[in-house]
Amino acid sequence: SAGFHTHGTRSEQEIYVVISGEGEYMEKDDLESVPRSYQIKSGHLTTIKGDAFHSVTNTSDEPLIIFVITTNEP
């Protein structure tokens, strides 16, 4: 699990590829926003810009394995 965090002003985008397991992916525009929640499982893909807040939580008894690709947006 990774709690709500942001990558600040680093002009990054993260792509999450769920390899196995199940979880909950949450995102929000800023610290005070109401979060949007999405159920994720093997085969799902999510993306987030570096300045938005995001988190992921394992919701099952098996490991949640996610491949994370971080890109730079010049």
Buried (B, 14 or more C-beta within 10 A) or exposed (E): EEEEEBBEEEEBBBEBBBEEBBBBBBBBEEEEEEBEEEEBEEEBEBEBBBBBBBBBBBBEEEEBEBEEEEEEEE
